[in-house]
């Protein structure tokens, strides 16, 4: 069975849906290692994004790990850490 990983494009779509995009922010730029605070997302927006991901992918994310993810790369890693075992089951 092929494992579908959560990608930066998936995260961008989810962030737009959860909290929109701050004026002057280009989510299509090189943001992978940019801190969320710099691109206009605070912890509440990330928790909302996490909730959307949980519903869409049928997984449960560790709220502490989501809260500690301060860049898109680290957030994606948190999601994929939960997604891979869920897809293997």
PyMOL Python script that loads the backbone (N, CA, C, O; Angstrom):
from pymol import cmd

cmd.read_pdbstr("""\
ATOM      1  N   UNK A   1       0.840  -1.184   0.000  1.00  0.00           N
ATOM      2  CA  UNK A   1       0.000   0.000   0.000  1.00  0.00           C
ATOM      3  C   UNK A   1       0.879   1.239   0.000  1.00  0.00           C
ATOM      4  O   UNK A   1       1.782   1.369   0.826  1.00  0.00           O
ATOM      5  N   UNK A   2       0.611   2.146  -0.928  1.00  0.00           N
ATOM      6  CA  UNK A   2       1.373   3.393  -1.000  1.00  0.00           C
ATOM      7  C   UNK A   2       0.958   4.323   0.135  1.00  0.00           C
ATOM      8  O   UNK A   2      -0.223   4.441   0.461  1.00  0.00           O
ATOM      9  N   UNK A   3       1.940   4.974   0.722  1.00  0.00           N
ATOM     10  CA  UNK A   3       1.671   5.907   1.799  1.00  0.00           C
ATOM     11  C   UNK A   3       1.657   7.318   1.240  1.00  0.00           C
ATOM     12  O   UNK A   3       2.618   7.745   0.600  1.00  0.00           O
ATOM     13  N   UNK A   4       0.577   8.043   1.478  1.00  0.00           N
ATOM     14  CA  UNK A   4       0.488   9.420   1.035  1.00  0.00           C
ATOM     15  C   UNK A   4       0.957  10.305   2.177  1.00  0.00           C
ATOM     16  O   UNK A   4       0.404  10.272   3.277  1.00  0.00           O
ATOM     17  N   UNK A   5       1.975  11.089   1.902  1.00  0.00           N
ATOM     18  CA  UNK A   5       2.504  11.987   2.924  1.00  0.00           C
ATOM     19  C   UNK A   5       1.819  13.338   2.852  1.00  0.00           C
ATOM     20  O   UNK A   5       1.355  13.760   1.793  1.00  0.00           O
ATOM     21  N   UNK A   6       1.763  13.997   3.972  1.00  0.00           N
ATOM     22  CA  UNK A   6       1.247  15.356   4.060  1.00  0.00           C
ATOM     23  C   UNK A   6       2.337  16.288   3.537  1.00  0.00           C
ATOM     24  O   UNK A   6       3.484  16.206   3.975  1.00  0.00           O
ATOM     25  N   UNK A   7       1.990  17.165   2.614  1.00  0.00           N
ATOM     26  CA  UNK A   7       2.988  17.994   1.945  1.00  0.00           C
ATOM     27  C   UNK A   7       2.812  19.476   2.282  1.00  0.00           C
ATOM     28  O   UNK A   7       1.853  19.877   2.941  1.00  0.00           O
ATOM     29  N   UNK A   8       3.759  20.261   1.812  1.00  0.00           N
ATOM     30  CA  UNK A   8       3.656  21.713   2.000  1.00  0.00           C
ATOM     31  C   UNK A   8       2.401  22.251   1.316  1.00  0.00           C
ATOM     32  O   UNK A   8       1.736  23.133   1.859  1.00  0.00           O
ATOM     33  N   UNK A   9       2.074  21.741   0.149  1.00  0.00           N
ATOM     34  CA  UNK A   9       0.843  22.176  -0.529  1.00  0.00           C
ATOM     35  C   UNK A   9      -0.389  21.835   0.311  1.00  0.00           C
ATOM     36  O   UNK A   9      -1.332  22.624   0.379  1.00  0.00           O
ATOM     37  N   UNK A  10      -0.383  20.672   0.943  1.00  0.00           N
ATOM     38  CA  UNK A  10      -1.500  20.302   1.827  1.00  0.00           C
ATOM     39  C   UNK A  10      -1.589  21.287   2.995  1.00  0.00           C
ATOM     40  O   UNK A  10      -2.679  21.712   3.376  1.00  0.00           O
ATOM     41  N   UNK A  11      -0.440  21.643   3.552  1.00  0.00           N
ATOM     42  CA  UNK A  11      -0.427  22.579   4.680  1.00  0.00           C
ATOM     43  C   UNK A  11      -0.921  23.960   4.252  1.00  0.00           C
ATOM     44  O   UNK A  11      -1.703  24.585   4.969  1.00  0.00           O
ATOM     45  N   UNK A  12      -0.482  24.433   3.115  1.00  0.00           N
ATOM     46  CA  UNK A  12      -0.931  25.749   2.633  1.00  0.00           C
ATOM     47  C   UNK A  12      -2.443  25.776   2.461  1.00  0.00           C
ATOM     48  O   UNK A  12      -3.108  26.727   2.872  1.00  0.00           O
ATOM     49  N   UNK A  13      -2.980  24.720   1.846  1.00  0.00           N
ATOM     50  CA  UNK A  13      -4.429  24.639   1.642  1.00  0.00           C
ATOM     51  C   UNK A  13      -5.147  24.646   2.989  1.00  0.00           C
ATOM     52  O   UNK A  13      -6.161  25.325   3.149  1.00  0.00           O
ATOM     53  N   UNK A  14      -4.628  23.897   3.950  1.00  0.00           N
ATOM     54  CA  UNK A  14      -5.258  23.809   5.262  1.00  0.00           C
ATOM     55  C   UNK A  14      -5.168  25.135   6.003  1.00  0.00           C
ATOM     56  O   UNK A  14      -6.136  25.549   6.641  1.00  0.00           O
ATOM     57  N   UNK A  15      -4.031  25.803   5.932  1.00  0.00           N
ATOM     58  CA  UNK A  15      -3.884  27.097   6.605  1.00  0.00           C
ATOM     59  C   UNK A  15      -4.839  28.126   6.011  1.00  0.00           C
ATOM     60  O   UNK A  15      -5.450  28.906   6.741  1.00  0.00           O
ATOM     61  N   UNK A  16      -4.964  28.127   4.696  1.00  0.00           N
ATOM     62  CA  UNK A  16      -5.904  29.064   4.043  1.00  0.00           C
ATOM     63  C   UNK A  16      -7.325  28.801   4.525  1.00  0.00           C
ATOM     64  O   UNK A  16      -8.077  29.738   4.792  1.00  0.00           O
ATOM     65  N   UNK A  17      -7.688  27.542   4.635  1.00  0.00           N
ATOM     66  CA  UNK A  17      -9.035  27.174   5.064  1.00  0.00           C
ATOM     67  C   UNK A  17      -9.244  27.494   6.546  1.00  0.00           C
ATOM     68  O   UNK A  17     -10.318  27.957   6.932  1.00  0.00           O
ATOM     69  N   UNK A  18      -8.239  27.253   7.367  1.00  0.00           N
ATOM     70  CA  UNK A  18      -8.374  27.429   8.818  1.00  0.00           C
ATOM     71  C   UNK A  18      -8.333  28.892   9.239  1.00  0.00           C
ATOM     72  O   UNK A  18      -9.090  29.312  10.115  1.00  0.00           O
ATOM     73  N   UNK A  19      -7.454  29.665   8.618  1.00  0.00           N
ATOM     74  CA  UNK A  19      -7.238  31.019   9.128  1.00  0.00           C
ATOM     75  C   UNK A  19      -7.059  32.075   8.045  1.00  0.00           C
ATOM     76  O   UNK A  19      -6.823  33.241   8.358  1.00  0.00           O
ATOM     77  N   UNK A  20      -7.167  31.691   6.791  1.00  0.00           N
ATOM     78  CA  UNK A  20      -6.962  32.669   5.734  1.00  0.00           C
ATOM     79  C   UNK A  20      -5.481  32.990   5.575  1.00  0.00           C
ATOM     80  O   UNK A  20      -4.618  32.279   6.090  1.00  0.00           O
ATOM     81  N   UNK A  21      -5.206  34.057   4.865  1.00  0.00           N
ATOM     82  CA  UNK A  21      -3.827  34.477   4.622  1.00  0.00           C
ATOM     83  C   UNK A  21      -3.704  35.950   4.999  1.00  0.00           C
ATOM     84  O   UNK A  21      -4.492  36.784   4.553  1.00  0.00           O
ATOM     85  N   UNK A  22      -2.723  36.255   5.811  1.00  0.00           N
ATOM     86  CA  UNK A  22      -2.500  37.641   6.222  1.00  0.00           C
ATOM     87  C   UNK A  22      -2.100  38.481   5.011  1.00  0.00           C
ATOM     88  O   UNK A  22      -1.427  38.007   4.096  1.00  0.00           O
ATOM     89  N   UNK A  23      -2.524  39.712   5.035  1.00  0.00           N
ATOM     90  CA  UNK A  23      -2.172  40.624   3.950  1.00  0.00           C
ATOM     91  C   UNK A  23      -0.655  40.766   3.852  1.00  0.00           C
ATOM     92  O   UNK A  23       0.031  40.922   4.862  1.00  0.00           O
ATOM     93  N   UNK A  24      -0.154  40.710   2.650  1.00  0.00           N
ATOM     94  CA  UNK A  24       1.282  40.861   2.432  1.00  0.00           C
ATOM     95  C   UNK A  24       2.077  39.575   2.562  1.00  0.00           C
ATOM     96  O   UNK A  24       3.299  39.586   2.416  1.00  0.00           O
ATOM     97  N   UNK A  25       1.395  38.456   2.837  1.00  0.00           N
ATOM     98  CA  UNK A  25       2.081  37.171   2.977  1.00  0.00           C
ATOM     99  C   UNK A  25       1.929  36.372   1.694  1.00  0.00           C
ATOM    100  O   UNK A  25       0.830  36.258   1.150  1.00  0.00           O
ATOM    101  N   UNK A  26       3.035  35.821   1.214  1.00  0.00           N
ATOM    102  CA  UNK A  26       3.018  34.990   0.017  1.00  0.00           C
ATOM    103  C   UNK A  26       3.282  33.545   0.435  1.00  0.00           C
ATOM    104  O   UNK A  26       4.430  33.129   0.590  1.00  0.00           O
ATOM    105  N   UNK A  27       2.200  32.790   0.615  1.00  0.00           N
ATOM    106  CA  UNK A  27       2.373  31.389   1.011  1.00  0.00           C
ATOM    107  C   UNK A  27       3.016  30.564  -0.088  1.00  0.00           C
ATOM    108  O   UNK A  27       3.511  29.466   0.168  1.00  0.00           O
ATOM    109  N   UNK A  28       3.014  31.080  -1.306  1.00  0.00           N
ATOM    110  CA  UNK A  28       3.624  30.341  -2.406  1.00  0.00           C
ATOM    111  C   UNK A  28       5.123  30.601  -2.510  1.00  0.00           C
ATOM    112  O   UNK A  28       5.789  30.030  -3.374  1.00  0.00           O
ATOM    113  N   UNK A  29       5.657  31.445  -1.650  1.00  0.00           N
ATOM    114  CA  UNK A  29       7.095  31.688  -1.630  1.00  0.00           C
ATOM    115  C   UNK A  29       7.812  30.571  -0.880  1.00  0.00           C
ATOM    116  O   UNK A  29       7.204  29.553  -0.547  1.00  0.00           O
ATOM    117  N   UNK A  30       9.087  30.756  -0.619  1.00  0.00           N
ATOM    118  CA  UNK A  30       9.893  29.772   0.092  1.00  0.00           C
ATOM    119  C   UNK A  30       9.647  29.926   1.595  1.00  0.00           C
ATOM    120  O   UNK A  30      10.341  30.687   2.269  1.00  0.00           O
ATOM    121  N   UNK A  31       8.661  29.204   2.110  1.00  0.00           N
ATOM    122  CA  UNK A  31       8.256  29.366   3.508  1.00  0.00           C
ATOM    123  C   UNK A  31       8.548  28.148   4.363  1.00  0.00           C
ATOM    124  O   UNK A  31       8.267  28.163   5.562  1.00  0.00           O
ATOM    125  N   UNK A  32       9.097  27.109   3.792  1.00  0.00           N
ATOM    126  CA  UNK A  32       9.239  25.830   4.500  1.00  0.00           C
ATOM    127  C   UNK A  32       9.918  25.969   5.864  1.00  0.00           C
ATOM    128  O   UNK A  32       9.525  25.309   6.825  1.00  0.00           O
ATOM    129  N   UNK A  33      10.927  26.819   5.946  1.00  0.00           N
ATOM    130  CA  UNK A  33      11.639  26.989   7.217  1.00  0.00           C
ATOM    131  C   UNK A  33      11.428  28.371   7.830  1.00  0.00           C
ATOM    132  O   UNK A  33      12.206  28.809   8.677  1.00  0.00           O
ATOM    133  N   UNK A  34      10.378  29.047   7.398  1.00  0.00           N
ATOM    134  CA  UNK A  34      10.041  30.360   7.955  1.00  0.00           C
ATOM    135  C   UNK A  34       9.125  30.165   9.161  1.00  0.00           C
ATOM    136  O   UNK A  34       8.173  29.387   9.099  1.00  0.00           O
ATOM    137  N   UNK A  35       9.406  30.861  10.245  1.00  0.00           N
ATOM    138  CA  UNK A  35       8.578  30.697  11.436  1.00  0.00           C
ATOM    139  C   UNK A  35       7.152  31.152  11.148  1.00  0.00           C
ATOM    140  O   UNK A  35       6.928  32.136  10.444  1.00  0.00           O
ATOM    141  N   UNK A  36       6.188  30.412  11.709  1.00  0.00           N
ATOM    142  CA  UNK A  36       4.781  30.722  11.474  1.00  0.00           C
ATOM    143  C   UNK A  36       4.447  32.164  11.853  1.00  0.00           C
ATOM    144  O   UNK A  36       3.656  32.821  11.176  1.00  0.00           O
ATOM    145  N   UNK A  37       5.040  32.642  12.915  1.00  0.00           N
ATOM    146  CA  UNK A  37       4.767  34.006  13.365  1.00  0.00           C
ATOM    147  C   UNK A  37       5.106  35.024  12.267  1.00  0.00           C
ATOM    148  O   UNK A  37       4.410  36.028  12.113  1.00  0.00           O
ATOM    149  N   UNK A  38       6.162  34.764  11.518  1.00  0.00           N
ATOM    150  CA  UNK A  38       6.596  35.668  10.445  1.00  0.00           C
ATOM    151  C   UNK A  38       5.592  35.672   9.289  1.00  0.00           C
ATOM    152  O   UNK A  38       5.381  36.697   8.641  1.00  0.00           O
ATOM    153  N   UNK A  39       4.972  34.505   9.038  1.00  0.00           N
ATOM    154  CA  UNK A  39       4.012  34.438   7.932  1.00  0.00           C
ATOM    155  C   UNK A  39       2.572  34.633   8.409  1.00  0.00           C
ATOM    156  O   UNK A  39       1.625  34.373   7.667  1.00  0.00           O
ATOM    157  N   UNK A  40       2.417  35.088   9.642  1.00  0.00           N
ATOM    158  CA  UNK A  40       1.106  35.532  10.113  1.00  0.00           C
ATOM    159  C   UNK A  40       0.226  34.499  10.775  1.00  0.00           C
ATOM    160  O   UNK A  40      -0.985  34.703  10.871  1.00  0.00           O
ATOM    161  N   UNK A  41       0.793  33.390  11.239  1.00  0.00           N
ATOM    162  CA  UNK A  41      -0.020  32.373  11.897  1.00  0.00           C
ATOM    163  C   UNK A  41       0.430  32.204  13.344  1.00  0.00           C
ATOM    164  O   UNK A  41       1.605  31.963  13.623  1.00  0.00           O
ATOM    165  N   UNK A  42      -0.524  32.335  14.251  1.00  0.00           N
ATOM    166  CA  UNK A  42      -0.245  32.154  15.673  1.00  0.00           C
ATOM    167  C   UNK A  42      -0.766  30.793  16.112  1.00  0.00           C
ATOM    168  O   UNK A  42      -1.333  30.045  15.316  1.00  0.00           O
ATOM    169  N   UNK A  43      -0.568  30.489  17.373  1.00  0.00           N
ATOM    170  CA  UNK A  43      -0.891  29.147  17.870  1.00  0.00           C
ATOM    171  C   UNK A  43      -2.352  28.763  17.660  1.00  0.00           C
ATOM    172  O   UNK A  43      -2.639  27.604  17.360  1.00  0.00           O
ATOM    173  N   UNK A  44      -3.270  29.696  17.807  1.00  0.00           N
ATOM    174  CA  UNK A  44      -4.692  29.377  17.625  1.00  0.00           C
ATOM    175  C   UNK A  44      -4.965  28.929  16.188  1.00  0.00           C
ATOM    176  O   UNK A  44      -5.716  27.980  15.965  1.00  0.00           O
ATOM    177  N   UNK A  45      -4.365  29.602  15.227  1.00  0.00           N
ATOM    178  CA  UNK A  45      -4.539  29.221  13.822  1.00  0.00           C
ATOM    179  C   UNK A  45      -3.960  27.834  13.566  1.00  0.00           C
ATOM    180  O   UNK A  45      -4.520  27.057  12.793  1.00  0.00           O
ATOM    181  N   UNK A  46      -2.841  27.526  14.212  1.00  0.00           N
ATOM    182  CA  UNK A  46      -2.231  26.213  14.019  1.00  0.00           C
ATOM    183  C   UNK A  46      -3.065  25.113  14.657  1.00  0.00           C
ATOM    184  O   UNK A  46      -3.161  24.011  14.117  1.00  0.00           O
ATOM    185  N   UNK A  47      -3.667  25.407  15.806  1.00  0.00           N
ATOM    186  CA  UNK A  47      -4.549  24.422  16.429  1.00  0.00           C
ATOM    187  C   UNK A  47      -5.767  24.168  15.548  1.00  0.00           C
ATOM    188  O   UNK A  47      -6.204  23.027  15.399  1.00  0.00           O
ATOM    189  N   UNK A  48      -6.312  25.233  14.965  1.00  0.00           N
ATOM    190  CA  UNK A  48      -7.446  25.069  14.055  1.00  0.00           C
ATOM    191  C   UNK A  48      -7.024  24.255  12.832  1.00  0.00           C
ATOM    192  O   UNK A  48      -7.758  23.370  12.391  1.00  0.00           O
ATOM    193  N   UNK A  49      -5.862  24.547  12.294  1.00  0.00           N
ATOM    194  CA  UNK A  49      -5.356  23.771  11.153  1.00  0.00           C
ATOM    195  C   UNK A  49      -5.184  22.304  11.560  1.00  0.00           C
ATOM    196  O   UNK A  49      -5.512  21.398  10.794  1.00  0.00           O
ATOM    197  N   UNK A  50      -4.673  22.083  12.758  1.00  0.00           N
ATOM    198  CA  UNK A  50      -4.512  20.716  13.243  1.00  0.00           C
ATOM    199  C   UNK A  50      -5.846  19.986  13.343  1.00  0.00           C
ATOM    200  O   UNK A  50      -5.938  18.803  13.017  1.00  0.00           O
ATOM    201  N   UNK A  51      -6.875  20.692  13.792  1.00  0.00           N
ATOM    202  CA  UNK A  51      -8.210  20.081  13.879  1.00  0.00           C
ATOM    203  C   UNK A  51      -8.730  19.698  12.499  1.00  0.00           C
ATOM    204  O   UNK A  51      -9.298  18.621  12.321  1.00  0.00           O
ATOM    205  N   UNK A  52      -8.535  20.576  11.532  1.00  0.00           N
ATOM    206  CA  UNK A  52      -8.965  20.262  10.164  1.00  0.00           C
ATOM    207  C   UNK A  52      -8.231  19.041   9.632  1.00  0.00           C
ATOM    208  O   UNK A  52      -8.828  18.180   8.985  1.00  0.00           O
ATOM    209  N   UNK A  53      -6.942  18.972   9.907  1.00  0.00           N
ATOM    210  CA  UNK A  53      -6.137  17.834   9.439  1.00  0.00           C
ATOM    211  C   UNK A  53      -6.624  16.541  10.100  1.00  0.00           C
ATOM    212  O   UNK A  53      -6.742  15.507   9.443  1.00  0.00           O
ATOM    213  N   UNK A  54      -6.905  16.611  11.397  1.00  0.00           N
ATOM    214  CA  UNK A  54      -7.396  15.419  12.100  1.00  0.00           C
ATOM    215  C   UNK A  54      -8.686  14.910  11.465  1.00  0.00           C
ATOM    216  O   UNK A  54      -8.850  13.706  11.264  1.00  0.00           O
ATOM    217  N   UNK A  55      -9.599  15.823  11.150  1.00  0.00           N
ATOM    218  CA  UNK A  55     -10.876  15.408  10.546  1.00  0.00           C
ATOM    219  C   UNK A  55     -10.667  14.872   9.137  1.00  0.00           C
ATOM    220  O   UNK A  55     -11.260  13.863   8.755  1.00  0.00           O
ATOM    221  N   UNK A  56      -9.820  15.552   8.363  1.00  0.00           N
ATOM    222  CA  UNK A  56      -9.620  15.151   6.969  1.00  0.00           C
ATOM    223  C   UNK A  56      -8.895  13.807   6.848  1.00  0.00           C
ATOM    224  O   UNK A  56      -9.243  12.983   6.002  1.00  0.00           O
ATOM    225  N   UNK A  57      -7.891  13.593   7.695  1.00  0.00           N
ATOM    226  CA  UNK A  57      -7.060  12.399   7.563  1.00  0.00           C
ATOM    227  C   UNK A  57      -7.400  11.299   8.568  1.00  0.00           C
ATOM    228  O   UNK A  57      -6.836  10.207   8.501  1.00  0.00           O
ATOM    229  N   UNK A  58      -8.308  11.574   9.491  1.00  0.00           N
ATOM    230  CA  UNK A  58      -8.697  10.561  10.465  1.00  0.00           C
ATOM    231  C   UNK A  58      -7.573  10.184  11.409  1.00  0.00           C
ATOM    232  O   UNK A  58      -7.433   9.019  11.780  1.00  0.00           O
ATOM    233  N   UNK A  59      -6.767  11.170  11.803  1.00  0.00           N
ATOM    234  CA  UNK A  59      -5.669  10.921  12.741  1.00  0.00           C
ATOM    235  C   UNK A  59      -5.836  11.838  13.946  1.00  0.00           C
ATOM    236  O   UNK A  59      -6.652  12.759  13.933  1.00  0.00           O
ATOM    237  N   UNK A  60      -5.057  11.574  14.979  1.00  0.00           N
ATOM    238  CA  UNK A  60      -5.050  12.412  16.170  1.00  0.00           C
ATOM    239  C   UNK A  60      -3.651  13.000  16.336  1.00  0.00           C
ATOM    240  O   UNK A  60      -2.668  12.266  16.442  1.00  0.00           O
ATOM    241  N   UNK A  61      -3.572  14.313  16.355  1.00  0.00           N
ATOM    242  CA  UNK A  61      -2.273  14.976  16.477  1.00  0.00           C
ATOM    243  C   UNK A  61      -1.978  15.299  17.928  1.00  0.00           C
ATOM    244  O   UNK A  61      -2.887  15.620  18.694  1.00  0.00           O
ATOM    245  N   UNK A  62      -0.730  15.217  18.306  1.00  0.00           N
ATOM    246  CA  UNK A  62      -0.278  15.576  19.648  1.00  0.00           C
ATOM    247  C   UNK A  62      -0.288  17.102  19.748  1.00  0.00           C
ATOM    248  O   UNK A  62       0.502  17.778  19.088  1.00  0.00           O
ATOM    249  N   UNK A  63      -1.190  17.641  20.580  1.00  0.00           N
ATOM    250  CA  UNK A  63      -1.319  19.101  20.682  1.00  0.00           C
ATOM    251  C   UNK A  63      -0.010  19.761  21.099  1.00  0.00           C
ATOM    252  O   UNK A  63       0.310  20.851  20.624  1.00  0.00           O
ATOM    253  N   UNK A  64       0.750  19.115  21.981  1.00  0.00           N
ATOM    254  CA  UNK A  64       2.019  19.679  22.412  1.00  0.00           C
ATOM    255  C   UNK A  64       2.995  19.760  21.237  1.00  0.00           C
ATOM    256  O   UNK A  64       3.693  20.760  21.069  1.00  0.00           O
ATOM    257  N   UNK A  65       3.037  18.705  20.429  1.00  0.00           N
ATOM    258  CA  UNK A  65       3.935  18.693  19.259  1.00  0.00           C
ATOM    259  C   UNK A  65       3.499  19.747  18.248  1.00  0.00           C
ATOM    260  O   UNK A  65       4.338  20.416  17.645  1.00  0.00           O
ATOM    261  N   UNK A  66       2.186  19.895  18.062  1.00  0.00           N
ATOM    262  CA  UNK A  66       1.683  20.927  17.149  1.00  0.00           C
ATOM    263  C   UNK A  66       2.077  22.307  17.678  1.00  0.00           C
ATOM    264  O   UNK A  66       2.490  23.179  16.912  1.00  0.00           O
ATOM    265  N   UNK A  67       1.947  22.497  18.990  1.00  0.00           N
ATOM    266  CA  UNK A  67       2.295  23.781  19.586  1.00  0.00           C
ATOM    267  C   UNK A  67       3.778  24.106  19.495  1.00  0.00           C
ATOM    268  O   UNK A  67       4.160  25.275  19.433  1.00  0.00           O
ATOM    269  N   UNK A  68       4.607  23.079  19.485  1.00  0.00           N
ATOM    270  CA  UNK A  68       6.057  23.287  19.399  1.00  0.00           C
ATOM    271  C   UNK A  68       6.549  23.422  17.963  1.00  0.00           C
ATOM    272  O   UNK A  68       7.683  23.844  17.737  1.00  0.00           O
ATOM    273  N   UNK A  69       5.717  23.073  16.996  1.00  0.00           N
ATOM    274  CA  UNK A  69       6.102  23.179  15.582  1.00  0.00           C
ATOM    275  C   UNK A  69       6.057  24.658  15.195  1.00  0.00           C
ATOM    276  O   UNK A  69       4.980  25.243  15.079  1.00  0.00           O
ATOM    277  N   UNK A  70       7.205  25.244  15.001  1.00  0.00           N
ATOM    278  CA  UNK A  70       7.226  26.688  14.731  1.00  0.00           C
ATOM    279  C   UNK A  70       7.496  27.036  13.269  1.00  0.00           C
ATOM    280  O   UNK A  70       7.547  28.213  12.910  1.00  0.00           O
ATOM    281  N   UNK A  71       7.667  26.024  12.431  1.00  0.00           N
ATOM    282  CA  UNK A  71       7.842  26.270  10.996  1.00  0.00           C
ATOM    283  C   UNK A  71       6.967  25.280  10.226  1.00  0.00           C
ATOM    284  O   UNK A  71       6.587  24.244  10.772  1.00  0.00           O
ATOM    285  N   UNK A  72       6.645  25.580   8.979  1.00  0.00           N
ATOM    286  CA  UNK A  72       5.898  24.607   8.177  1.00  0.00           C
ATOM    287  C   UNK A  72       6.578  23.246   8.117  1.00  0.00           C
ATOM    288  O   UNK A  72       5.900  22.221   8.187  1.00  0.00           O
ATOM    289  N   UNK A  73       7.906  23.213   7.989  1.00  0.00           N
ATOM    290  CA  UNK A  73       8.607  21.923   7.924  1.00  0.00           C
ATOM    291  C   UNK A  73       8.355  21.104   9.191  1.00  0.00           C
ATOM    292  O   UNK A  73       8.054  19.913   9.105  1.00  0.00           O
ATOM    293  N   UNK A  74       8.473  21.723  10.353  1.00  0.00           N
ATOM    294  CA  UNK A  74       8.278  20.970  11.589  1.00  0.00           C
ATOM    295  C   UNK A  74       6.810  20.561  11.765  1.00  0.00           C
ATOM    296  O   UNK A  74       6.532  19.496  12.315  1.00  0.00           O
ATOM    297  N   UNK A  75       5.875  21.390  11.308  1.00  0.00           N
ATOM    298  CA  UNK A  75       4.451  21.040  11.386  1.00  0.00           C
ATOM    299  C   UNK A  75       4.165  19.831  10.493  1.00  0.00           C
ATOM    300  O   UNK A  75       3.472  18.898  10.900  1.00  0.00           O
ATOM    301  N   UNK A  76       4.699  19.858   9.285  1.00  0.00           N
ATOM    302  CA  UNK A  76       4.518  18.743   8.347  1.00  0.00           C
ATOM    303  C   UNK A  76       5.095  17.463   8.945  1.00  0.00           C
ATOM    304  O   UNK A  76       4.497  16.395   8.813  1.00  0.00           O
ATOM    305  N   UNK A  77       6.243  17.561   9.597  1.00  0.00           N
ATOM    306  CA  UNK A  77       6.851  16.388  10.237  1.00  0.00           C
ATOM    307  C   UNK A  77       5.938  15.817  11.321  1.00  0.00           C
ATOM    308  O   UNK A  77       5.817  14.600  11.456  1.00  0.00           O
ATOM    309  N   UNK A  78       5.297  16.694  12.091  1.00  0.00           N
ATOM    310  CA  UNK A  78       4.369  16.234  13.138  1.00  0.00           C
ATOM    311  C   UNK A  78       3.206  15.476  12.505  1.00  0.00           C
ATOM    312  O   UNK A  78       2.822  14.408  12.982  1.00  0.00           O
ATOM    313  N   UNK A  79       2.650  16.026  11.439  1.00  0.00           N
ATOM    314  CA  UNK A  79       1.517  15.366  10.774  1.00  0.00           C
ATOM    315  C   UNK A  79       1.951  14.023  10.192  1.00  0.00           C
ATOM    316  O   UNK A  79       1.269  13.016  10.379  1.00  0.00           O
ATOM    317  N   UNK A  80       3.062  14.005   9.500  1.00  0.00           N
ATOM    318  CA  UNK A  80       3.502  12.758   8.865  1.00  0.00           C
ATOM    319  C   UNK A  80       3.885  11.689   9.889  1.00  0.00           C
ATOM    320  O   UNK A  80       3.770  10.496   9.612  1.00  0.00           O
ATOM    321  N   UNK A  81       4.338  12.110  11.068  1.00  0.00           N
ATOM    322  CA  UNK A  81       4.660  11.146  12.115  1.00  0.00           C
ATOM    323  C   UNK A  81       3.408  10.397  12.571  1.00  0.00           C
ATOM    324  O   UNK A  81       3.492   9.239  12.982  1.00  0.00           O
ATOM    325  N   UNK A  82       2.258  11.048  12.501  1.00  0.00           N
ATOM    326  CA  UNK A  82       1.001  10.393  12.876  1.00  0.00           C
ATOM    327  C   UNK A  82       0.330   9.731  11.679  1.00  0.00           C
ATOM    328  O   UNK A  82      -0.367   8.728  11.828  1.00  0.00           O
ATOM    329  N   UNK A  83       0.539  10.285  10.514  1.00  0.00           N
ATOM    330  CA  UNK A  83      -0.137   9.800   9.310  1.00  0.00           C
ATOM    331  C   UNK A  83       0.413   8.453   8.842  1.00  0.00           C
ATOM    332  O   UNK A  83      -0.362   7.581   8.450  1.00  0.00           O
ATOM    333  N   UNK A  84       1.704   8.270   8.874  1.00  0.00           N
ATOM    334  CA  UNK A  84       2.302   7.033   8.368  1.00  0.00           C
ATOM    335  C   UNK A  84       1.808   5.801   9.129  1.00  0.00           C
ATOM    336  O   UNK A  84       1.409   4.827   8.491  1.00  0.00           O
ATOM    337  N   UNK A  85       1.818   5.802  10.476  1.00  0.00           N
ATOM    338  CA  UNK A  85       1.310   4.621  11.189  1.00  0.00           C
ATOM    339  C   UNK A  85      -0.184   4.395  10.938  1.00  0.00           C
ATOM    340  O   UNK A  85      -0.637   3.252  10.874  1.00  0.00           O
ATOM    341  N   UNK A  86      -0.948   5.484  10.795  1.00  0.00           N
ATOM    342  CA  UNK A  86      -2.389   5.350  10.558  1.00  0.00           C
ATOM    343  C   UNK A  86      -2.650   4.697   9.209  1.00  0.00           C
ATOM    344  O   UNK A  86      -3.592   3.917   9.067  1.00  0.00           O
ATOM    345  N   UNK A  87      -1.821   5.010   8.217  1.00  0.00           N
ATOM    346  CA  UNK A  87      -2.019   4.442   6.890  1.00  0.00           C
ATOM    347  C   UNK A  87      -1.517   3.004   6.819  1.00  0.00           C
ATOM    348  O   UNK A  87      -1.982   2.221   5.991  1.00  0.00           O
ATOM    349  N   UNK A  88      -0.563   2.656   7.691  1.00  0.00           N
ATOM    350  CA  UNK A  88      -0.034   1.293   7.699  1.00  0.00           C
ATOM    351  C   UNK A  88      -1.005   0.322   8.348  1.00  0.00           C
ATOM    352  O   UNK A  88      -0.964  -0.882   8.094  1.00  0.00           O
ATOM    353  N   UNK A  89      -1.887   0.866   9.199  1.00  0.00           N
ATOM    354  CA  UNK A  89      -2.839   0.002   9.927  1.00  0.00           C
ATOM    355  C   UNK A  89      -3.947  -0.524   9.033  1.00  0.00           C
ATOM    356  O   UNK A  89      -4.818  -1.260   9.498  1.00  0.00           O
TER     357      UNK A  89
END
""", "prot")
cmd.dss("prot")
cmd.show_as("cartoon", "prot")
cmd.util.cbc("prot")
cmd.orient("prot")
